[in-house]
Structures are given as structure tokens and as C-alpha cells.
Amino acid sequence: MQKVLSAIIFLVLLVLNLISGAIVISSLPTNANNSTGYAIIKVLESNTLAPVGNATICIVETKTYYQTDKYGYSSKIEIPIVPNKNFDISLKRNWGDFTLIVYKPGYSTLVSYYNQVLPHTTNAGIVCFLHPIINPSDPSIIVESMSPGSDYTKALVDLYLK
């Protein structure tokens, strides 16, 4: 009798665990189109425009790291399309945003928000400028924010001009 009762309790706990797992999985954010895009990132020194080799590039949304080559280029990086829903109420975007952290010893760390990636497209126009740290008072972190392209901006303005 006690073995049967233990088996029933075990099965009930197992079913509850499976149900709670399904609830957690279904509540995770999903990307409806499951598409990806690509980016090739170029890193240059801000003062000389010389390529910065061996700089580290972190894609925050994927927690992945890449190194630049001697010409300052990253490899072709696959990036999931993470839609920015901030403007869905006015004008939906057909691209995703991603965040970059670029760093190398001797330079200020660059944090770049809202870099654009389109589904099934390679964005090869992302250039990051690292600022050499020359004086102790030079900033250790530089923040920049990318804005949507002119087509989207014009469509947004056209939508709201009276």
C-alpha cells in the first residue's frame, strides 16, 4: 500500500513538474520568424583611422565574442533577428537590433546600441571607432546609439505629420 501511494505521489509530482516546465517554456520570448541576419564589423582607431587588429567584439544578445583581423574586420557574424517592439504601435520595423561591446587594452571601451540587422542580409557597414586612452582623465567607456535608416524615419514622419 505504501509503495502504491509513493508511486502515485511520484507520478503526480512528475506531471506537475512537466506542466510547470511547459508553462515556463511557453512564456519565454520567441522570435516568430526565427530568421537571422549577419554583420561584418570594422574597428578603426578614431585618431588615425588605422585598423585595430585583435580587438574583441561582443554581441550582447548572443553572448558571443569575436576578434578582429589585422585589417580591423570581424568574421561574418550570424545574429538572430530580435525585433524592437518600441515602435510597433506606430510603425513596425522589419529588422532587429543588436548591441555591440568593442574593446582592446589601451582604448576606451565602445558600447554601441541599436545596430540594425535585416533578415537574410549582411550588414557590412558597421564601423566602430576605438579612442586611445592617452590621459588618465580620458573616458574608459564611450556610448553610441545607432538610429534607423532614412526610409524608416521618413515613413514615421509622414505617418505623423498633420
Residue frames as a rotation matrix with the C-alpha (Angstrom) as fourth column:
MET 1
0.564 0.825 0.000 0.00
0.825 -0.564 0.000 0.00
0.000 0.000 -1.000 0.00
GLN 2
0.497 -0.457 -0.737 2.78
0.138 -0.797 0.587 2.38
-0.857 -0.394 -0.333 0.92
LYS 3
-0.607 -0.732 0.308 4.60
0.392 0.061 0.918 1.62
-0.691 0.678 0.250 -2.38
VAL 4
-0.131 0.659 0.740 1.44
0.979 -0.032 0.202 2.35
0.157 0.751 -0.641 -4.37
LEU 5
0.802 0.433 -0.412 0.91
0.535 -0.827 0.173 5.62
-0.266 -0.359 -0.895 -2.51
SER 6
0.043 -0.882 -0.470 4.57
0.097 -0.465 0.880 6.59
-0.994 -0.083 0.066 -3.09
ALA 7
-0.649 -0.245 0.720 4.23
0.686 0.221 0.694 5.78
-0.329 0.944 0.025 -6.80
ILE 8
0.336 0.854 0.397 1.06
0.925 -0.379 0.031 7.89
0.177 0.357 -0.917 -7.08
ILE 9
0.724 -0.141 -0.675 2.71
0.241 -0.865 0.440 10.83
-0.646 -0.481 -0.593 -5.31
PHE 10
-0.371 -0.928 0.024 5.75
0.260 -0.079 0.962 10.48
-0.891 0.364 0.271 -7.57
LEU 11
-0.439 0.268 0.858 3.57
0.899 0.131 0.419 10.46
0.000 0.954 -0.299 -10.71
VAL 12
0.690 0.721 -0.063 1.56
0.724 -0.689 0.035 13.48
-0.018 -0.070 -0.997 -9.53
LEU 13
0.432 -0.624 -0.652 4.77
0.065 -0.699 0.712 15.40
-0.900 -0.350 -0.262 -8.80
LEU 14
-0.577 -0.655 0.489 6.18
0.498 0.192 0.846 14.38
-0.648 0.731 0.215 -12.18
VAL 15
0.004 0.683 0.730 3.07
0.982 -0.142 0.127 15.59
0.191 0.716 -0.671 -14.02
LEU 16
0.849 0.296 -0.438 3.09
0.425 -0.874 0.235 18.88
-0.313 -0.386 -0.868 -12.09
ASN 17
-0.007 -0.943 -0.332 6.77
0.131 -0.330 0.935 19.33
-0.991 -0.037 0.126 -12.90
LEU 18
-0.583 -0.157 0.797 6.12
0.770 0.206 0.603 18.71
-0.259 0.966 0.000 -16.62
ILE 19
0.450 0.826 0.340 3.22
0.874 -0.486 0.026 21.17
0.186 0.285 -0.940 -16.61
SER 20
0.745 -0.207 -0.634 5.25
0.177 -0.855 0.488 23.88
-0.643 -0.476 -0.600 -14.87
GLY 21
-0.383 -0.913 0.137 8.13
0.328 0.003 0.945 23.29
-0.863 0.407 0.299 -17.32
ALA 22
-0.291 0.363 0.885 5.75
0.954 0.046 0.295 23.68
0.066 0.931 -0.360 -20.25
ILE 23
0.789 0.592 -0.165 4.42
0.610 -0.786 0.096 26.93
-0.073 -0.176 -0.982 -18.77
VAL 24
0.317 -0.760 -0.567 7.94
0.076 -0.575 0.815 28.31
-0.945 -0.302 -0.124 -18.34
ILE 25
-0.607 -0.576 0.547 8.95
0.551 0.191 0.812 27.35
-0.573 0.795 0.201 -21.88
SER 26
0.025 0.694 0.720 5.79
0.977 -0.169 0.129 28.83
0.211 0.700 -0.682 -23.39
SER 27
0.853 0.319 -0.414 6.37
0.439 -0.867 0.237 32.11
-0.283 -0.383 -0.879 -21.54
LEU 28
-0.159 -0.969 -0.189 9.89
0.528 -0.245 0.813 32.59
-0.834 0.030 0.551 -22.92
PRO 29
0.292 0.232 -0.928 10.21
-0.542 -0.759 -0.361 35.27
-0.788 0.608 -0.096 -25.59
THR 30
0.068 -0.228 0.971 10.24
0.630 0.764 0.135 33.81
-0.773 0.603 0.195 -29.06
ASN 31
-0.580 -0.253 -0.775 11.17
-0.467 -0.676 0.570 35.09
-0.667 0.692 0.274 -32.45
ALA 32
0.365 0.896 0.255 8.17
-0.304 0.373 -0.877 34.31
-0.880 0.243 0.408 -34.61
ASN 33
0.858 -0.003 -0.514 10.06
-0.512 0.096 -0.854 34.24
0.052 0.995 0.081 -37.87
ASN 34
0.697 -0.622 0.357 13.18
0.195 0.643 0.740 32.59
-0.690 -0.447 0.570 -36.39
SER 35
0.813 -0.418 0.404 15.23
0.416 -0.068 -0.907 34.39
0.407 0.906 0.119 -39.01
THR 36
0.338 -0.794 -0.505 18.76
0.600 -0.232 0.766 35.62
-0.725 -0.561 0.398 -38.74
GLY 37
0.972 -0.222 0.072 20.90
-0.087 -0.630 -0.771 38.22
0.217 0.744 -0.632 -40.38
TYR 38
0.387 -0.913 -0.131 24.63
0.920 0.392 -0.016 38.79
0.066 -0.115 0.991 -40.50
ALA 39
0.980 -0.184 -0.078 27.09
-0.175 -0.978 0.112 41.53
-0.097 -0.096 -0.991 -39.69
ILE 40
0.237 -0.971 0.034 30.69
0.893 0.204 -0.402 42.23
0.383 0.126 0.915 -40.54
ILE 41
0.951 0.127 -0.282 32.14
0.268 -0.792 0.548 44.79
-0.154 -0.597 -0.788 -38.18
LYS 42
0.207 -0.902 0.378 35.16
0.585 -0.196 -0.787 47.01
0.784 0.384 0.488 -38.85
VAL 43
0.794 -0.054 -0.605 37.11
0.542 -0.387 0.746 48.52
-0.275 -0.920 -0.278 -35.96
LEU 44
0.249 -0.681 0.688 39.26
0.548 -0.487 -0.680 51.60
0.799 0.546 0.252 -36.53
GLU 45
-0.358 -0.406 -0.841 41.30
0.898 -0.398 -0.190 53.86
-0.257 -0.823 0.506 -34.26
SER 46
0.624 0.772 -0.122 39.48
0.719 -0.629 -0.297 57.18
-0.306 0.098 -0.947 -34.02
ASN 47
0.427 -0.502 -0.752 42.56
-0.115 -0.855 0.506 59.42
-0.897 -0.130 -0.423 -34.30
THR 48
-0.514 -0.803 -0.300 44.37
-0.472 -0.027 0.881 57.78
-0.716 0.595 -0.365 -37.21
LEU 49
0.471 0.793 -0.386 41.63
-0.840 0.269 -0.472 55.67
-0.270 0.546 0.793 -38.85
ALA 50
-0.556 -0.708 -0.435 44.09
-0.764 0.642 -0.069 52.78
0.328 0.294 -0.898 -38.75
PRO 51
0.344 0.665 -0.663 42.55
-0.289 0.747 0.599 49.29
0.893 -0.015 0.449 -38.46
VAL 52
-0.088 -0.301 0.949 42.54
-0.996 0.051 -0.077 47.88
-0.025 -0.952 -0.304 -34.93
GLY 53
-0.050 -0.032 -0.998 43.55
-0.350 0.937 -0.012 44.25
0.935 0.349 -0.058 -35.08
ASN 54
-0.566 -0.169 -0.807 42.87
0.484 0.725 -0.491 41.82
0.667 -0.668 -0.329 -32.25
ALA 55
-0.698 0.498 0.515 40.04
-0.696 -0.640 -0.326 43.94
0.167 -0.586 0.793 -30.82
THR 56
-0.890 0.456 0.008 37.31
0.426 0.837 -0.345 41.97
-0.164 -0.303 -0.939 -29.08
ILE 57
-0.613 0.790 0.019 33.73
-0.635 -0.507 0.583 42.30
0.470 0.346 0.812 -30.27
CYS 58
-0.900 0.427 0.094 30.90
0.243 0.667 -0.705 41.06
-0.363 -0.611 -0.703 -28.06
ILE 59
-0.518 0.853 0.061 27.37
-0.209 -0.196 0.958 40.63
0.830 0.483 0.279 -29.42
VAL 60
-0.758 0.159 0.633 25.40
-0.652 -0.149 -0.743 41.17
-0.023 -0.976 0.217 -26.21
GLU 61
0.204 0.979 0.019 22.19
-0.976 0.205 -0.073 39.42
-0.075 -0.004 0.997 -27.31
THR 62
0.731 0.037 -0.681 24.01
-0.268 0.934 -0.237 36.15
0.627 0.356 0.693 -28.12
LYS 63
0.756 -0.518 0.401 26.80
-0.463 0.010 0.886 36.47
-0.463 -0.855 -0.232 -25.53
THR 64
0.707 -0.546 0.449 29.35
0.690 0.670 -0.273 35.62
-0.152 0.503 0.851 -28.24
TYR 65
0.499 -0.664 -0.557 32.82
-0.215 -0.718 0.662 37.07
-0.839 -0.210 -0.501 -28.76
TYR 66
0.802 -0.273 0.531 34.87
0.596 0.299 -0.745 37.64
0.045 0.914 0.403 -31.90
GLN 67
0.063 -0.851 -0.522 38.32
0.385 -0.461 0.800 39.04
-0.921 -0.251 0.298 -32.67
THR 68
0.870 0.136 -0.474 39.19
-0.333 -0.546 -0.768 41.43
-0.364 0.826 -0.430 -35.47
ASP 69
0.609 -0.692 0.387 41.84
0.791 0.565 -0.233 40.51
-0.058 0.448 0.892 -38.00
LYS 70
-0.341 -0.860 -0.380 44.88
0.785 -0.483 0.389 42.67
-0.518 -0.166 0.839 -38.82
TYR 71
-0.756 0.150 0.637 42.66
0.418 -0.637 0.647 44.76
0.503 0.756 0.419 -41.13
GLY 72
-0.905 0.385 0.182 40.22
-0.396 -0.602 -0.693 45.51
-0.157 -0.699 0.697 -38.30
TYR 73
-0.195 0.873 -0.446 37.44
-0.793 0.128 0.596 43.25
0.578 0.470 0.668 -39.66
SER 74
-0.198 0.272 0.942 35.41
-0.665 0.669 -0.333 40.67
-0.720 -0.692 0.049 -37.82
SER 75
-0.963 0.077 0.257 34.35
0.219 0.779 0.588 37.45
-0.155 0.622 -0.767 -39.44
LYS 76
-0.471 0.882 0.031 30.79
-0.410 -0.250 0.877 37.25
0.781 0.400 0.479 -40.79
ILE 77
-0.979 0.113 0.168 28.70
-0.135 0.256 -0.957 37.03
-0.151 -0.960 -0.235 -37.62
GLU 78
-0.451 0.883 -0.132 25.27
0.377 0.322 0.869 35.38
0.809 0.342 -0.478 -37.57
ILE 79
-0.982 0.163 0.099 22.81
-0.174 -0.553 -0.815 37.39
-0.078 -0.817 0.572 -35.48
PRO 80
-0.478 0.877 0.057 19.23
0.876 0.480 -0.045 36.44
-0.067 0.028 -0.997 -34.60
ILE 81
-0.531 0.417 0.738 16.56
0.095 -0.836 0.541 38.98
0.842 0.357 0.404 -35.52
VAL 82
-0.492 0.368 -0.789 15.41
0.855 0.034 -0.517 40.41
-0.164 -0.929 -0.331 -32.19
PRO 83
-0.030 0.535 0.844 12.60
0.644 -0.635 0.426 42.84
0.764 0.557 -0.326 -33.01
ASN 84
-0.960 -0.152 -0.235 12.46
0.274 -0.681 -0.679 46.16
-0.056 -0.716 0.696 -31.20
LYS 85
-0.257 0.963 0.083 8.78
0.909 0.211 0.360 46.48
0.329 0.167 -0.929 -30.33
ASN 86
-0.583 -0.028 -0.812 9.08
0.537 -0.763 -0.359 50.06
-0.609 -0.646 0.460 -29.02
PHE 87
-0.738 0.241 -0.630 7.52
-0.502 -0.820 0.275 51.46
-0.450 0.519 0.727 -32.20
ASP 88
-0.876 0.416 0.242 5.03
0.480 0.789 0.383 48.68
-0.031 0.452 -0.891 -33.04
ILE 89
-0.069 0.911 -0.406 2.15
0.658 -0.265 -0.705 50.97
-0.750 -0.316 -0.581 -32.08
SER 90
0.276 0.138 -0.951 3.16
-0.385 -0.891 -0.241 53.44
-0.881 0.432 -0.193 -34.81
LEU 91
0.624 -0.167 -0.763 5.27
-0.756 0.118 -0.644 51.75
0.198 0.979 -0.052 -37.49
LYS 92
0.846 -0.275 0.457 6.59
0.011 0.866 0.501 48.20
-0.533 -0.418 0.735 -37.20
ARG 93
0.093 -0.908 -0.408 10.18
-0.921 -0.234 0.310 47.51
-0.377 0.347 -0.859 -38.09
ASN 94
0.932 0.208 -0.296 11.21
-0.324 0.844 -0.427 44.67
0.161 0.494 0.854 -40.36
TRP 95
0.075 -0.965 -0.251 14.65
-0.129 0.240 -0.962 44.35
0.989 0.104 -0.106 -38.80
GLY 96
0.735 0.059 -0.675 16.21
0.620 0.343 0.705 43.51
0.273 -0.937 0.216 -35.47
ASP 97
0.627 -0.550 0.552 18.50
-0.589 -0.798 -0.126 45.45
0.510 -0.246 -0.825 -33.18
PHE 98
0.647 -0.450 -0.616 21.66
0.658 0.737 0.153 44.24
0.385 -0.504 0.773 -31.51
THR 99
0.932 -0.332 0.146 24.17
-0.354 -0.745 0.565 45.69
-0.079 -0.578 -0.812 -29.08
LEU 100
0.508 -0.843 -0.178 27.95
0.372 0.401 -0.837 45.68
0.777 0.359 0.517 -29.51
ILE 101
0.869 -0.493 -0.028 30.69
-0.213 -0.424 0.880 45.99
-0.446 -0.759 -0.474 -26.94
VAL 102
0.717 -0.690 0.101 34.08
0.353 0.235 -0.906 46.53
0.601 0.685 0.412 -28.57
TYR 103
0.889 -0.416 0.191 37.28
-0.396 -0.489 0.778 46.71
-0.230 -0.767 -0.599 -26.56
LYS 104
0.523 -0.835 -0.173 41.04
0.523 0.474 -0.709 46.37
0.674 0.280 0.684 -26.58
PRO 105
0.423 -0.435 -0.795 43.62
0.795 -0.241 0.556 47.28
-0.434 -0.867 0.244 -23.92
GLY 106
-0.674 -0.715 -0.186 44.81
0.594 -0.674 0.440 50.86
-0.439 0.186 0.879 -24.35
TYR 107
-0.796 0.486 0.360 41.48
0.053 -0.537 0.842 52.04
0.603 0.689 0.402 -25.79
SER 108
-0.578 0.738 0.348 38.17
-0.733 -0.282 -0.619 53.23
-0.359 -0.612 0.705 -24.37
THR 109
-0.768 0.433 0.473 35.54
0.454 0.888 -0.075 50.50
-0.452 0.157 -0.878 -24.49
LEU 110
-0.806 0.536 -0.252 32.80
-0.576 -0.607 0.548 51.21
0.140 0.587 0.797 -27.03
VAL 111
-0.583 0.750 0.313 29.18
0.430 0.611 -0.665 50.28
-0.690 -0.253 -0.679 -26.37
SER 112
-0.893 0.268 -0.361 27.00
-0.449 -0.527 0.721 50.63
0.003 0.806 0.592 -29.46
TYR 113
-0.471 0.819 0.328 23.22
0.076 0.408 -0.910 50.24
-0.879 -0.404 -0.254 -29.15
TYR 114
0.417 0.896 -0.150 20.54
-0.110 -0.115 -0.987 49.62
-0.902 0.429 0.051 -31.79
ASN 115
-0.667 -0.620 -0.414 22.71
-0.556 0.043 0.830 48.26
-0.496 0.784 -0.374 -34.58
GLN 116
0.309 0.907 -0.286 20.47
-0.837 0.117 -0.535 47.12
-0.452 0.405 0.795 -37.39
VAL 117
-0.864 -0.447 0.230 20.31
-0.265 0.794 0.546 43.60
-0.427 0.411 -0.805 -38.82
LEU 118
0.006 0.853 -0.522 17.87
-0.990 -0.068 -0.123 42.60
-0.140 0.517 0.844 -41.57
PRO 119
0.467 0.215 0.858 16.66
-0.241 0.964 -0.110 39.04
-0.851 -0.155 0.502 -42.12
HIS 120
0.565 -0.257 0.784 18.86
0.659 0.711 -0.243 37.05
-0.495 0.654 0.571 -44.51
THR 121
0.823 -0.305 0.480 21.08
0.134 -0.716 -0.685 40.10
0.552 0.628 -0.549 -45.17
THR 122
0.113 -0.856 -0.505 24.66
0.991 0.131 0.001 41.01
0.065 -0.500 0.863 -44.25
ASN 123
0.994 0.098 0.049 25.20
0.089 -0.984 0.155 44.45
0.064 -0.150 -0.987 -42.70
ALA 124
0.259 -0.965 0.036 28.79
0.954 0.250 -0.166 45.23
0.151 0.077 0.986 -43.69
GLY 125
0.131 -0.139 0.982 28.51
0.295 -0.940 -0.172 48.94
0.947 0.312 -0.082 -42.89
ILE 126
0.971 0.200 -0.131 29.10
0.175 -0.223 0.959 48.86
0.163 -0.954 -0.251 -39.15
VAL 127
0.019 -0.982 0.190 32.27
0.340 -0.172 -0.925 50.76
0.940 0.082 0.330 -38.30
CYS 128
0.882 0.186 -0.434 33.33
0.460 -0.137 0.877 51.13
0.104 -0.973 -0.206 -34.68
PHE 129
0.279 -0.783 0.556 35.87
-0.082 -0.596 -0.799 53.76
0.957 0.177 -0.230 -33.64
LEU 130
0.590 -0.194 -0.784 38.03
0.791 0.331 0.514 53.00
0.160 -0.924 0.349 -30.63
HIS 131
0.763 -0.290 0.577 39.51
-0.277 -0.954 -0.113 56.02
0.583 -0.073 -0.809 -28.85
PRO 132
-0.035 -0.837 -0.545 43.04
0.499 0.458 -0.736 55.55
0.866 -0.298 0.402 -27.48
ILE 133
0.927 0.221 -0.305 43.43
0.367 -0.353 0.861 56.28
0.082 -0.909 -0.408 -23.80
ILE 134
0.143 -0.890 0.433 46.23
0.402 -0.348 -0.847 58.84
0.904 0.295 0.308 -23.64
ASN 135
-0.548 -0.249 0.799 45.48
-0.510 -0.657 -0.555 60.73
0.663 -0.711 0.233 -20.41
PRO 136
-0.951 0.183 -0.250 44.21
0.308 0.650 -0.695 59.31
0.035 -0.738 -0.674 -17.12
SER 137
-0.546 0.781 -0.303 41.14
-0.266 -0.505 -0.821 61.54
-0.795 -0.368 0.483 -17.48
ASP 138
-0.708 0.296 -0.642 40.15
-0.651 0.081 0.755 60.00
0.275 0.952 0.135 -20.86
PRO 139
0.227 0.889 0.396 36.81
-0.960 0.274 -0.065 58.16
-0.166 -0.366 0.916 -20.69
SER 140
-0.717 -0.471 0.514 37.02
-0.438 0.878 0.195 54.42
-0.543 -0.085 -0.835 -20.18
ILE 141
-0.385 0.669 0.636 33.65
0.728 0.643 -0.236 53.84
-0.567 0.372 -0.735 -21.89
ILE 142
-0.857 0.215 -0.468 32.20
-0.443 -0.772 0.456 55.55
-0.263 0.599 0.757 -24.96
VAL 143
-0.325 0.833 0.448 28.48
0.448 0.553 -0.703 55.05
-0.833 -0.028 -0.553 -25.71
GLU 144
-0.848 0.171 -0.501 26.89
-0.500 -0.570 0.652 55.49
-0.174 0.804 0.569 -29.11
SER 145
-0.173 0.877 0.447 23.43
0.121 0.470 -0.875 54.79
-0.977 -0.098 -0.188 -30.39
MET 146
-0.967 -0.107 0.231 22.56
0.230 0.025 0.973 53.97
-0.109 0.994 0.000 -33.97
SER 147
-0.316 0.901 -0.297 19.37
-0.483 -0.422 -0.767 55.33
-0.817 -0.099 0.568 -35.48
PRO 148
0.249 0.482 0.840 17.04
0.509 0.673 -0.537 53.79
-0.824 0.561 -0.077 -38.07
GLY 149
-0.647 -0.518 0.559 17.71
0.716 -0.161 0.679 54.50
-0.262 0.840 0.475 -41.72
SER 150
-0.893 0.232 -0.386 16.27
-0.276 -0.959 0.062 57.48
-0.355 0.162 0.921 -43.57
ASP 151
-0.659 0.694 -0.290 13.49
-0.133 0.273 0.953 55.45
0.740 0.667 -0.088 -45.28
TYR 152
-0.228 0.565 -0.793 12.04
0.867 0.489 0.099 54.33
0.443 -0.665 -0.601 -41.95
THR 153
-0.645 -0.081 -0.760 12.47
0.559 -0.728 -0.397 57.79
-0.521 -0.681 0.515 -40.44
LYS 154
-0.925 0.329 -0.191 10.70
-0.374 -0.695 0.614 59.43
0.069 0.639 0.766 -43.39
ALA 155
-0.424 0.802 -0.419 7.84
0.214 0.539 0.815 56.92
0.880 0.256 -0.400 -43.19
LEU 156
-0.307 0.259 -0.916 7.47
0.951 0.107 -0.289 57.61
0.023 -0.960 -0.280 -39.46
VAL 157
-0.826 -0.028 -0.563 7.43
0.123 -0.984 -0.131 61.38
-0.551 -0.177 0.816 -40.02
ASP 158
-0.826 0.538 -0.169 4.95
-0.322 -0.202 0.925 61.03
0.464 0.818 0.340 -42.91
LEU 159
-0.380 0.689 -0.617 2.70
0.650 0.673 0.351 58.97
0.658 -0.268 -0.704 -40.65
TYR 160
-0.063 0.314 -0.948 2.53
0.970 -0.203 -0.131 61.69
-0.234 -0.928 -0.292 -38.00
LEU 161
-0.967 -0.213 -0.140 2.71
0.174 -0.953 0.249 64.97
-0.186 0.216 0.958 -39.93
LYS 162
-0.067 0.993 -0.098 -0.66
0.622 -0.035 -0.782 66.73
-0.780 -0.114 -0.615 -39.98
